[in-house]
Amino acid sequence: MQYGIPEARAYTLVSDEVNIIFRAMWEKRRLMQECTAGMDMNVFLAQAVWATMEAHTVMNEFADVGFGVHTQISSLFTRFLAEETGSNFSSGLTSTIAELKASIAEVKSSMESKAKAFNRRADSLTDNVKRLCSKTDVTYKAQG
């Protein structure tokens, strides 16, 4: 389960790769006529040999290049990795975004609480300044 890819999805990839290989061979073999009653068997056998040789040519193309780097296989594998690791990455982003939202909500709540405490202190300070001013004003008038 490298890259967090489930084993079942890896089996699906391998099945798809085998399907590509057999389909490429089938494309060559399907051109052969079916054996019917009254058919010239020499023609039929010649077609069977030809179709088999064509299928072997396809197999050799895959083997010569290397199955893992053959264009049809590697493009399927690239798409598979993009889908699988992309979804894993995006699901990781979803949890990261949720964590960030929770963190932002926590900071917002803390800031609101601190703002309320600050406003209470500011109101108290304002009241104290007003009392001080009124006492000072009374003292100033008494002296003057």
DSSP file (Angstrom, degrees, kcal/mol; ACC not computed):
  #  RESIDUE AA STRUCTURE BP1 BP2  ACC     N-H-->O    O-->H-N    N-H-->O    O-->H-N    TCO  KAPPA ALPHA  PHI   PSI    X-CA   Y-CA   Z-CA
    1    1 A M    >         0   0    0      0, 0.0     3,-1.6     0, 0.0     2,-0.1   0.000 360.0 360.0 360.0  50.5    0.0    0.0    0.0
    2    2 A Q  G >   +     0   0    0      1,-0.3     3,-1.4     2,-0.2     0, 0.0  -0.432 360.0  16.1 -67.0 144.4    2.6    2.4   -1.1
    3    3 A Y  G 3  S-     0   0    0      1,-0.3    -1,-0.3    -2,-0.1    85,-0.1   0.615 128.7 -77.0  64.6  14.6    1.3    6.0   -1.4
    4    4 A G  G <  S+     0   0    0     -3,-1.6    -1,-0.3     1,-0.2    -2,-0.2   0.752  86.3 154.0  71.3  23.0   -1.7    5.0    0.6
    5    5 A I    <   -     0   0    0     -3,-1.4    -1,-0.2     1,-0.1     5,-0.1  -0.745  46.6-118.0 -87.9 126.1   -3.3    3.2   -2.4
    6    6 A P     >  -     0   0    0      0, 0.0     4,-1.6     0, 0.0     3,-0.5  -0.291  16.7-123.0 -63.4 147.3   -5.6    0.4   -1.4
    7    7 A E  H  > S+     0   0    0      1,-0.2     4,-2.2     2,-0.2     5,-0.2   0.866 110.8  58.2 -59.3 -38.8   -4.6   -3.1   -2.5
    8    8 A A  H  > S+     0   0    0      1,-0.2     4,-1.7     2,-0.2    -1,-0.2   0.876 105.1  50.3 -61.4 -37.5   -7.9   -3.6   -4.4
    9    9 A R  H  > S+     0   0    0     -3,-0.5     4,-2.0     2,-0.2    -1,-0.2   0.858 107.7  53.6 -69.5 -34.1   -7.2   -0.5   -6.5
   10   10 A A  H  X S+     0   0    0     -4,-1.6     4,-2.3     2,-0.2    -2,-0.2   0.902 107.4  50.9 -66.2 -39.9   -3.7   -1.9   -7.3
   11   11 A Y  H  X S+     0   0    0     -4,-2.2     4,-2.5     1,-0.2    -1,-0.2   0.886 108.0  53.1 -62.6 -37.9   -5.4   -5.2   -8.5
   12   12 A T  H  X S+     0   0    0     -4,-1.7     4,-2.5     2,-0.2    -2,-0.2   0.908 107.7  51.3 -63.1 -41.3   -7.7   -3.1  -10.7
   13   13 A L  H  X S+     0   0    0     -4,-2.0     4,-2.4     2,-0.2    -2,-0.2   0.945 110.4  47.7 -59.9 -48.7   -4.7   -1.4  -12.2
   14   14 A V  H  X S+     0   0    0     -4,-2.3     4,-2.5     1,-0.2     5,-0.2   0.905 111.5  51.2 -61.1 -41.5   -3.0   -4.7  -13.0
   15   15 A S  H  X S+     0   0    0     -4,-2.5     4,-2.4     1,-0.2    -1,-0.2   0.912 110.1  49.3 -61.5 -42.5   -6.2   -6.0  -14.5
   16   16 A D  H  X S+     0   0    0     -4,-2.5     4,-2.0     2,-0.2    -1,-0.2   0.878 110.6  50.9 -64.4 -37.6   -6.5   -2.9  -16.7
   17   17 A E  H  X S+     0   0    0     -4,-2.4     4,-1.9     2,-0.2    -2,-0.2   0.926 111.1  47.0 -66.3 -44.1   -2.9   -3.4  -17.8
   18   18 A V  H  X S+     0   0    0     -4,-2.5     4,-2.8     1,-0.2     5,-0.3   0.899 109.8  55.4 -62.6 -39.8   -3.5   -7.0  -18.8
   19   19 A N  H  X S+     0   0    0     -4,-2.4     4,-2.6     1,-0.2    -1,-0.2   0.894 105.7  51.7 -60.3 -41.3   -6.6   -6.0  -20.6
   20   20 A I  H  X S+     0   0    0     -4,-2.0     4,-2.1     2,-0.2    -1,-0.2   0.924 111.3  47.3 -60.9 -45.0   -4.6   -3.5  -22.7
   21   21 A I  H  X S+     0   0    0     -4,-1.9     4,-1.8     1,-0.2    -2,-0.2   0.943 115.5  43.6 -64.1 -48.5   -2.1   -6.1  -23.7
   22   22 A F  H  X S+     0   0    0     -4,-2.8     4,-2.8     1,-0.2    -1,-0.2   0.861 111.9  53.9 -68.1 -34.3   -4.8   -8.7  -24.6
   23   23 A R  H  X S+     0   0    0     -4,-2.6     4,-2.4    -5,-0.3    -1,-0.2   0.905 106.5  52.4 -65.1 -39.9   -6.9   -6.1  -26.4
   24   24 A A  H  X S+     0   0    0     -4,-2.1     4,-0.8     1,-0.2    -1,-0.2   0.899 113.7  43.7 -62.4 -39.4   -3.9   -5.2  -28.5
   25   25 A M  H >X S+     0   0    0     -4,-1.8     4,-2.1     1,-0.2     3,-0.6   0.895 111.2  54.1 -70.7 -39.5   -3.4   -8.8  -29.4
   26   26 A W  H 3X S+     0   0    0     -4,-2.8     4,-2.9     1,-0.2    -2,-0.2   0.865  98.3  63.7 -63.1 -36.8   -7.1   -9.3  -30.0
   27   27 A E  H 3< S+     0   0    0     -4,-2.4     4,-0.3     1,-0.2    -1,-0.2   0.861 110.1  40.1 -55.9 -35.7   -7.2   -6.4  -32.5
   28   28 A K  H X< S+     0   0    0     -4,-0.8     3,-0.8    -3,-0.6    -2,-0.2   0.891 117.5  46.7 -78.0 -42.6   -4.8   -8.5  -34.7
   29   29 A R  H >< S+     0   0    0     -4,-2.1     3,-1.6     1,-0.2    -2,-0.2   0.779  99.0  68.3 -74.9 -26.1   -6.5  -11.8  -34.2
   30   30 A R  T 3< S+     0   0    0     -4,-2.9    -1,-0.2     1,-0.3    -2,-0.1   0.693  85.6  71.1 -69.1 -16.3  -10.0  -10.6  -34.7
   31   31 A L  T <  S+     0   0    0     -3,-0.8    -1,-0.3    -4,-0.3     2,-0.2   0.638  77.6 101.1 -73.3 -13.0   -9.3  -10.0  -38.4
   32   32 A M  S <  S-     0   0    0     -3,-1.6     2,-0.1    -4,-0.2    12,-0.1  -0.497  78.4-117.6 -74.3 139.6   -9.2  -13.7  -39.0
   33   33 A Q        -     0   0    0     -2,-0.2     2,-0.2     1,-0.1    -1,-0.1  -0.384  29.4-107.4 -73.3 153.9  -12.3  -15.3  -40.5
   34   34 A E        -     0   0    0      1,-0.1     2,-0.5    -2,-0.1    -1,-0.1  -0.503  35.8-105.2 -77.4 151.6  -14.3  -17.9  -38.6
   35   35 A C        +     0   0    0     -2,-0.2     2,-0.3     9,-0.0    -1,-0.1  -0.666  48.1 177.2 -78.3 122.5  -14.1  -21.4  -39.7
   36   36 A T    >   -     0   0    0     -2,-0.5     3,-1.8     4,-0.0     2,-0.1  -0.842  38.3 -83.4-124.1 163.4  -17.2  -22.4  -41.5
   37   37 A A  T 3  S+     0   0    0     -2,-0.3     3,-0.1     1,-0.3    -1,-0.0  -0.414 116.3  20.2 -63.9 136.6  -18.4  -25.5  -43.3
   38   38 A G  T 3  S+     0   0    0      1,-0.3    -1,-0.3    -2,-0.1     2,-0.2   0.429  90.5 140.2  84.7  -0.8  -17.1  -25.7  -46.9
   39   39 A M    <   -     0   0    0     -3,-1.8     2,-0.6     1,-0.1    -1,-0.3  -0.493  65.6-104.9 -75.4 144.4  -14.3  -23.2  -46.2
   40   40 A D     >  -     0   0    0      1,-0.2     4,-2.2    -2,-0.2     3,-0.3  -0.592  29.1-153.4 -68.1 114.2  -10.9  -24.0  -47.8
   41   41 A M  H  > S+     0   0    0     -2,-0.6     4,-3.0     1,-0.2     5,-0.2   0.796  91.5  59.5 -64.8 -29.7   -8.9  -25.2  -44.8
   42   42 A N  H  > S+     0   0    0      2,-0.2     4,-2.2     1,-0.2    -1,-0.2   0.919 108.1  45.0 -64.6 -42.0   -5.7  -24.1  -46.3
   43   43 A V  H  > S+     0   0    0     -3,-0.3     4,-2.4     2,-0.2    -2,-0.2   0.927 114.4  49.6 -65.0 -44.7   -6.9  -20.5  -46.4
   44   44 A F  H  X S+     0   0    0     -4,-2.2     4,-2.4     1,-0.2    -2,-0.2   0.936 112.8  45.7 -60.5 -47.1   -8.2  -20.8  -42.9
   45   45 A L  H  X S+     0   0    0     -4,-3.0     4,-2.6     2,-0.2    -1,-0.2   0.874 111.0  53.0 -65.7 -37.4   -5.0  -22.2  -41.5
   46   46 A A  H  X S+     0   0    0     -4,-2.2     4,-2.6    -5,-0.2    -1,-0.2   0.918 111.1  46.9 -62.8 -42.4   -2.9  -19.6  -43.4
   47   47 A Q  H  X S+     0   0    0     -4,-2.4     4,-3.1     2,-0.2     5,-0.2   0.896 111.1  52.1 -65.1 -39.4   -5.1  -16.9  -41.8
   48   48 A A  H  X S+     0   0    0     -4,-2.4     4,-2.2     2,-0.2    -2,-0.2   0.921 111.8  45.6 -63.5 -43.5   -4.7  -18.6  -38.4
   49   49 A V  H  X S+     0   0    0     -4,-2.6     4,-2.5     2,-0.2    -2,-0.2   0.930 114.2  49.1 -64.3 -44.4   -0.9  -18.6  -38.7
   50   50 A W  H  X S+     0   0    0     -4,-2.6     4,-2.5     1,-0.2    -2,-0.2   0.934 111.9  47.8 -61.0 -46.8   -0.9  -15.0  -39.9
   51   51 A A  H  X S+     0   0    0     -4,-3.1     4,-2.3     1,-0.2    -1,-0.2   0.887 112.0  50.5 -62.6 -38.8   -3.1  -13.8  -37.1
   52   52 A T  H  X S+     0   0    0     -4,-2.2     4,-2.2    -5,-0.2    -1,-0.2   0.903 110.4  49.2 -65.1 -41.4   -0.9  -15.7  -34.6
   53   53 A M  H  X S+     0   0    0     -4,-2.5     4,-1.9     2,-0.2    -2,-0.2   0.892 110.5  51.0 -65.5 -38.4    2.2  -14.1  -36.0
   54   54 A E  H  X S+     0   0    0     -4,-2.5     4,-1.9     2,-0.2    -2,-0.2   0.903 109.8  50.0 -64.1 -40.9    0.6  -10.7  -35.8
   55   55 A A  H  X S+     0   0    0     -4,-2.3     4,-2.5     1,-0.2    -2,-0.2   0.892 109.3  51.7 -64.4 -38.7   -0.3  -11.3  -32.2
   56   56 A H  H  X S+     0   0    0     -4,-2.2     4,-2.6     2,-0.2    -1,-0.2   0.857 105.6  55.8 -66.1 -33.9    3.3  -12.4  -31.5
   57   57 A T  H  X S+     0   0    0     -4,-1.9     4,-2.1     2,-0.2    -1,-0.2   0.923 108.6  47.4 -61.9 -43.6    4.4   -9.1  -33.1
   58   58 A V  H  X S+     0   0    0     -4,-1.9     4,-2.1     2,-0.2    -2,-0.2   0.934 111.6  50.1 -62.7 -46.2    2.3   -7.2  -30.6
   59   59 A M  H  X S+     0   0    0     -4,-2.5     4,-2.6     1,-0.2    -2,-0.2   0.912 110.3  50.8 -59.5 -41.6    3.6   -9.3  -27.7
   60   60 A N  H  X S+     0   0    0     -4,-2.6     4,-3.7     2,-0.2     5,-0.3   0.873 105.6  56.1 -64.9 -36.8    7.2   -8.6  -28.9
   61   61 A E  H  X S+     0   0    0     -4,-2.1     4,-2.0     2,-0.2     5,-0.3   0.936 111.4  43.6 -59.9 -45.3    6.5   -4.8  -29.1
   62   62 A F  H  X S+     0   0    0     -4,-2.1     4,-2.1     1,-0.2    -2,-0.2   0.929 118.4  44.2 -64.3 -44.4    5.4   -4.9  -25.4
   63   63 A A  H  < S+     0   0    0     -4,-2.6    -2,-0.2     2,-0.2    -1,-0.2   0.897 113.1  50.4 -69.6 -40.8    8.4   -7.1  -24.4
   64   64 A D  H  < S+     0   0    0     -4,-3.7    -1,-0.2     1,-0.2    -2,-0.2   0.921 118.5  37.1 -65.4 -44.3   11.0   -5.2  -26.4
   65   65 A V  H  < S-     0   0    0     -4,-2.0    -1,-0.2    -5,-0.3    -2,-0.2   0.868 122.2-105.9 -73.6 -36.5   10.0   -1.8  -25.1
   66   66 A G    >X  -     0   0    0     -4,-2.1     4,-1.0    -5,-0.3     3,-1.0   0.228  16.6-113.6 108.3 125.0    9.3   -3.1  -21.6
   67   67 A F  G >4 S+     0   0    0      1,-0.3     3,-0.6     2,-0.2     6,-0.2   0.887 113.8  54.1 -56.5 -41.9    5.8   -3.5  -20.3
   68   68 A G  G 34 S+     0   0    0      1,-0.2    -1,-0.3     5,-0.1     9,-0.1   0.757 116.3  36.3 -67.8 -24.8    6.3   -0.9  -17.6
   69   69 A V  G <4 S+     0   0    0     -3,-1.0    -1,-0.2    -7,-0.2    -2,-0.2   0.381  82.4 123.7-111.2   3.8    7.4    1.8  -20.1
   70   70 A H  S <X S-     0   0    0     -4,-1.0     4,-3.4    -3,-0.6     5,-0.3  -0.420  71.3-120.4 -61.8 140.1    5.2    0.9  -23.1
   71   71 A T  H  > S+     0   0    0      1,-0.2     4,-2.1     2,-0.2     5,-0.2   0.864 110.2  47.8 -56.5 -41.1    3.1    4.0  -23.9
   72   72 A Q  H  > S+     0   0    0      2,-0.2     4,-1.4     1,-0.2    -1,-0.2   0.909 117.9  41.1 -68.4 -39.8   -0.2    2.4  -23.4
   73   73 A I  H  > S+     0   0    0      2,-0.2     4,-2.6    -3,-0.2    -2,-0.2   0.931 115.8  48.5 -72.7 -46.5    0.7    0.9  -20.0
   74   74 A S  H  X S+     0   0    0     -4,-3.4     4,-2.5     1,-0.2    -2,-0.2   0.865 110.3  51.5 -66.9 -34.1    2.7    3.9  -18.7
   75   75 A S  H  X S+     0   0    0     -4,-2.1     4,-2.3    -5,-0.3    -1,-0.2   0.904 111.5  47.8 -68.3 -38.2   -0.1    6.4  -19.7
   76   76 A L  H  X S+     0   0    0     -4,-1.4     4,-2.6    -5,-0.2    -2,-0.2   0.925 113.1  48.5 -63.1 -44.0   -2.6    4.2  -17.8
   77   77 A F  H  X S+     0   0    0     -4,-2.6     4,-2.7     2,-0.2    -2,-0.2   0.889 110.4  51.1 -64.0 -40.0   -0.3    4.0  -14.8
   78   78 A T  H  X S+     0   0    0     -4,-2.5     4,-2.4     2,-0.2    -1,-0.2   0.931 111.9  46.5 -63.9 -45.6    0.2    7.8  -14.8
   79   79 A R  H  X S+     0   0    0     -4,-2.3     4,-2.6     2,-0.2    -2,-0.2   0.917 112.0  52.2 -61.3 -42.4   -3.5    8.4  -14.9
   80   80 A F  H  X S+     0   0    0     -4,-2.6     4,-2.9     1,-0.2     5,-0.3   0.938 111.0  46.1 -59.1 -48.8   -4.0    5.8  -12.1
   81   81 A L  H  X>S+     0   0    0     -4,-2.7     4,-2.8     1,-0.2     5,-0.6   0.900 111.7  52.0 -62.6 -40.4   -1.4    7.5   -9.9
   82   82 A A  H  X5S+     0   0    0     -4,-2.4     4,-1.4    -5,-0.2    -1,-0.2   0.921 113.9  43.6 -62.5 -42.8   -2.8   10.9  -10.6
   83   83 A E  H  X5S+     0   0    0     -4,-2.6     4,-1.9    -5,-0.2    -2,-0.2   0.938 120.1  40.5 -67.0 -46.3   -6.3    9.7   -9.6
   84   84 A E  H  X5S+     0   0    0     -4,-2.9     4,-2.0    -5,-0.2    -2,-0.2   0.950 122.5  36.6 -72.9 -49.9   -5.2    7.8   -6.5
   85   85 A T  H  X5S+     0   0    0     -4,-2.8     4,-2.7    -5,-0.3    -1,-0.2   0.836 115.6  56.9 -74.7 -29.1   -2.6   10.1   -5.1
   86   86 A G  H  X<S+     0   0    0     -4,-1.4     4,-2.8    -5,-0.6    -1,-0.2   0.920 109.3  44.6 -63.9 -43.2   -4.6   13.2   -6.1
   87   87 A S  H  X S+     0   0    0     -4,-1.9     4,-2.4     2,-0.2    -2,-0.2   0.886 114.0  49.9 -69.7 -36.9   -7.6   12.0   -4.1
   88   88 A N  H  X S+     0   0    0     -4,-2.0     4,-1.8     2,-0.2    -2,-0.2   0.918 113.3  47.0 -64.1 -41.8   -5.4   11.0   -1.2
   89   89 A F  H  X S+     0   0    0     -4,-2.7     4,-2.1     1,-0.2    -2,-0.2   0.931 113.2  47.7 -65.0 -45.4   -3.8   14.5   -1.3
   90   90 A S  H  X S+     0   0    0     -4,-2.8     4,-2.2     1,-0.2    -1,-0.2   0.868 109.6  52.4 -67.7 -34.4   -7.2   16.3   -1.6
   91   91 A S  H  X S+     0   0    0     -4,-2.4     4,-1.7     2,-0.2    -1,-0.2   0.879 109.0  51.4 -67.3 -34.2   -8.6   14.3    1.3
   92   92 A G  H  X S+     0   0    0     -4,-1.8     4,-2.2     1,-0.2    -2,-0.2   0.877 108.5  51.8 -64.4 -37.9   -5.6   15.3    3.3
   93   93 A L  H  X S+     0   0    0     -4,-2.1     4,-3.2     2,-0.2     5,-0.2   0.887 104.5  56.9 -65.3 -38.1   -6.3   18.9    2.3
   94   94 A T  H  X S+     0   0    0     -4,-2.2     4,-2.3     1,-0.2    -1,-0.2   0.926 110.1  43.3 -59.9 -45.1   -9.9   18.5    3.5
   95   95 A S  H  X S+     0   0    0     -4,-1.7     4,-2.4     2,-0.2    -1,-0.2   0.888 113.9  51.7 -69.3 -36.4   -8.8   17.6    7.0
   96   96 A T  H  X S+     0   0    0     -4,-2.2     4,-2.5     2,-0.2    -2,-0.2   0.915 110.4  48.5 -64.1 -42.1   -6.2   20.3    6.9
   97   97 A I  H  X S+     0   0    0     -4,-3.2     4,-2.7     2,-0.2    -2,-0.2   0.912 111.1  50.4 -63.7 -42.0   -8.8   22.9    5.9
   98   98 A A  H  X S+     0   0    0     -4,-2.3     4,-2.3    -5,-0.2    -2,-0.2   0.907 111.1  48.8 -62.5 -40.9  -11.1   21.6    8.7
   99   99 A E  H  X S+     0   0    0     -4,-2.4     4,-2.4     2,-0.2    -2,-0.2   0.909 111.6  49.4 -64.6 -41.3   -8.3   21.9   11.2
  100  100 A L  H  X S+     0   0    0     -4,-2.5     4,-2.8     2,-0.2    -2,-0.2   0.909 110.1  50.7 -64.3 -41.9   -7.5   25.4   10.0
  101  101 A K  H  X S+     0   0    0     -4,-2.7     4,-2.6     2,-0.2    -2,-0.2   0.920 111.7  47.9 -61.5 -43.2  -11.1   26.5   10.3
  102  102 A A  H  X S+     0   0    0     -4,-2.3     4,-2.2     2,-0.2    -2,-0.2   0.907 112.5  49.0 -63.5 -41.5  -11.3   25.1   13.8
  103  103 A S  H  X S+     0   0    0     -4,-2.4     4,-2.5     2,-0.2    -2,-0.2   0.910 111.5  48.8 -64.7 -42.6   -8.1   26.9   14.7
  104  104 A I  H  X S+     0   0    0     -4,-2.8     4,-2.8     2,-0.2    -2,-0.2   0.911 110.8  50.7 -63.9 -42.4   -9.4   30.2   13.2
  105  105 A A  H  X S+     0   0    0     -4,-2.6     4,-2.5     2,-0.2    -1,-0.2   0.893 110.7  49.9 -61.8 -39.5  -12.7   29.8   15.2
  106  106 A E  H  X S+     0   0    0     -4,-2.2     4,-2.3     2,-0.2    -2,-0.2   0.918 112.6  45.8 -65.1 -44.6  -10.7   29.2   18.4
  107  107 A V  H  X S+     0   0    0     -4,-2.5     4,-2.8     2,-0.2    -2,-0.2   0.908 112.6  51.3 -65.0 -41.2   -8.5   32.3   17.8
  108  108 A K  H  X S+     0   0    0     -4,-2.8     4,-2.7     2,-0.2    -2,-0.2   0.927 110.6  48.2 -61.1 -45.3  -11.6   34.4   16.9
  109  109 A S  H  X S+     0   0    0     -4,-2.5     4,-2.3     1,-0.2    -1,-0.2   0.915 112.6  48.6 -61.6 -43.5  -13.4   33.3   20.1
  110  110 A S  H  X S+     0   0    0     -4,-2.3     4,-2.5     1,-0.2    -2,-0.2   0.910 112.0  48.8 -62.7 -42.7  -10.3   34.1   22.1
  111  111 A M  H  X S+     0   0    0     -4,-2.8     4,-2.5     2,-0.2    -2,-0.2   0.899 110.7  50.3 -66.4 -39.5  -10.0   37.5   20.5
  112  112 A E  H  X S+     0   0    0     -4,-2.7     4,-2.2     2,-0.2    -1,-0.2   0.913 111.3  49.1 -63.0 -41.9  -13.6   38.3   21.1
  113  113 A S  H  X S+     0   0    0     -4,-2.3     4,-2.1     1,-0.2    -2,-0.2   0.919 112.9  46.7 -63.1 -44.1  -13.3   37.3   24.8
  114  114 A K  H  X S+     0   0    0     -4,-2.5     4,-2.6     1,-0.2    -2,-0.2   0.870 110.3  53.4 -67.0 -36.2  -10.2   39.5   25.1
  115  115 A A  H  X S+     0   0    0     -4,-2.5     4,-2.6     2,-0.2    -1,-0.2   0.904 109.1  48.9 -64.6 -40.7  -11.9   42.4   23.4
  116  116 A K  H  X S+     0   0    0     -4,-2.2     4,-2.3     2,-0.2    -2,-0.2   0.913 112.4  47.9 -64.1 -42.3  -14.8   42.1   25.8
  117  117 A A  H  X S+     0   0    0     -4,-2.1     4,-2.4     2,-0.2    -2,-0.2   0.908 111.8  50.3 -64.0 -41.3  -12.4   42.1   28.8
  118  118 A F  H  X S+     0   0    0     -4,-2.6     4,-2.8     2,-0.2    -2,-0.2   0.917 110.1  50.0 -62.4 -43.4  -10.6   45.1   27.3
  119  119 A N  H  X S+     0   0    0     -4,-2.6     4,-2.7     2,-0.2    -1,-0.2   0.889 109.8  51.0 -63.9 -38.7  -13.9   47.0   26.9
  120  120 A R  H  X S+     0   0    0     -4,-2.3     4,-2.5     2,-0.2    -1,-0.2   0.935 112.8  45.7 -62.9 -44.1  -14.8   46.2   30.5
  121  121 A R  H  X S+     0   0    0     -4,-2.4     4,-2.8     2,-0.2    -2,-0.2   0.894 112.6  50.8 -64.7 -39.2  -11.4   47.5   31.7
  122  122 A A  H  X S+     0   0    0     -4,-2.8     4,-2.7     2,-0.2    -2,-0.2   0.914 110.8  48.7 -65.4 -41.1  -11.7   50.6   29.4
  123  123 A D  H  X S+     0   0    0     -4,-2.7     4,-2.5     2,-0.2    -2,-0.2   0.922 112.8  48.1 -62.5 -43.3  -15.2   51.3   30.8
  124  124 A S  H  X S+     0   0    0     -4,-2.5     4,-2.5     2,-0.2    -2,-0.2   0.918 112.2  48.8 -62.8 -43.3  -13.9   50.9   34.3
  125  125 A L  H  X S+     0   0    0     -4,-2.8     4,-2.7     2,-0.2    -2,-0.2   0.905 110.1  51.8 -63.2 -41.5  -10.9   53.2   33.6
  126  126 A T  H  X S+     0   0    0     -4,-2.7     4,-2.5     2,-0.2    -2,-0.2   0.922 110.3  48.6 -61.1 -44.1  -13.3   55.8   32.0
  127  127 A D  H  X S+     0   0    0     -4,-2.5     4,-2.5     2,-0.2    -2,-0.2   0.918 111.7  49.4 -61.6 -43.3  -15.4   55.7   35.2
  128  128 A N  H  X S+     0   0    0     -4,-2.5     4,-2.6     2,-0.2    -2,-0.2   0.896 111.2  49.1 -63.0 -40.8  -12.3   56.1   37.4
  129  129 A V  H  X S+     0   0    0     -4,-2.7     4,-2.9     2,-0.2    -2,-0.2   0.917 110.9  50.3 -65.7 -42.2  -11.1   59.0   35.3
  130  130 A K  H  X S+     0   0    0     -4,-2.5     4,-2.6     2,-0.2    -2,-0.2   0.921 112.1  47.3 -61.4 -44.2  -14.5   60.7   35.5
  131  131 A R  H  X S+     0   0    0     -4,-2.5     4,-2.5     2,-0.2     5,-0.2   0.921 113.1  48.8 -62.3 -43.2  -14.6   60.2   39.3
  132  132 A L  H  X S+     0   0    0     -4,-2.6     4,-2.9     1,-0.2    -2,-0.2   0.919 111.8  49.2 -62.2 -43.1  -11.1   61.6   39.5
  133  133 A C  H  X S+     0   0    0     -4,-2.9     4,-3.0     1,-0.2    -2,-0.2   0.907 111.1  49.1 -63.4 -41.8  -12.0   64.6   37.3
  134  134 A S  H  X S+     0   0    0     -4,-2.6     4,-2.3     2,-0.2    -1,-0.2   0.895 113.4  46.5 -67.8 -37.0  -15.1   65.3   39.4
  135  135 A K  H  X S+     0   0    0     -4,-2.5     4,-2.7     2,-0.2    -2,-0.2   0.910 114.9  47.4 -66.9 -41.8  -13.0   65.1   42.6
  136  136 A T  H  X S+     0   0    0     -4,-2.9     4,-2.9     2,-0.2    -2,-0.2   0.904 112.0  50.1 -65.2 -40.5  -10.4   67.3   41.1
  137  137 A D  H  X S+     0   0    0     -4,-3.0     4,-2.4     2,-0.2    -2,-0.2   0.901 111.8  47.7 -64.3 -41.5  -13.0   69.7   39.8
  138  138 A V  H  X S+     0   0    0     -4,-2.3     4,-2.0     2,-0.2    -2,-0.2   0.914 114.5  46.8 -64.7 -42.7  -14.6   69.9   43.3
  139  139 A T  H  X S+     0   0    0     -4,-2.7     4,-1.7     2,-0.2    -2,-0.2   0.900 112.6  49.8 -65.7 -41.5  -11.1   70.4   44.9
  140  140 A Y  H  X S+     0   0    0     -4,-2.9     4,-1.7     1,-0.2    -2,-0.2   0.895 111.9  47.4 -65.1 -41.7  -10.2   73.1   42.3
  141  141 A K  H  < S+     0   0    0     -4,-2.4    -1,-0.2     1,-0.2    -2,-0.2   0.863 110.0  53.4 -68.6 -34.9  -13.5   75.0   42.9
  142  142 A A  H  < S+     0   0    0     -4,-2.0    -1,-0.2     1,-0.2    -2,-0.2   0.847 113.5  43.0 -68.3 -32.7  -13.0   74.8   46.6
  143  143 A Q  H  <        0   0    0     -4,-1.7    -1,-0.2     1,-0.2    -2,-0.2   0.786 360.0 360.0 -81.2 -27.2   -9.5   76.3   46.3
  144  144 A G     <        0   0    0     -4,-1.7    -1,-0.2    -5,-0.2    -2,-0.2   0.437 360.0 360.0 -93.2 360.0  -10.5   78.9   43.8
